[in-house]
Amino acid sequence: MRIAAKPTEQEMIEGPQAVSFQIANGNARHSCILQTELPTKALAQKYLLANWPVVEKMARDALAAGNLEDGPIKLVIA
């Protein structure tokens, strides 16, 4: 098992990381941003992939509710 790399000084300064992804809705694609409390992009991406079914459901629920402003769907994982 690999041990995750420690955050760099730059990543510590930047703080929590976000990852972007898209979901398809018919013929349209919608941009999404997942804001995490994780210190590195690699960990945030790994979290997204490991929890994809839950994250995708959250994004689709937000899309169905229509509570979207112009721009991407914004999800926050604390």
Buried (B, 14 or more C-beta within 10 A) or exposed (E): EEEEEEBEEEBEEEEBBBBEBEBEEEEEEBEBBBBBEBBBBBBBBBBBEEEEEEBBEBBBEBBEEEEEEEEBBBBEBE
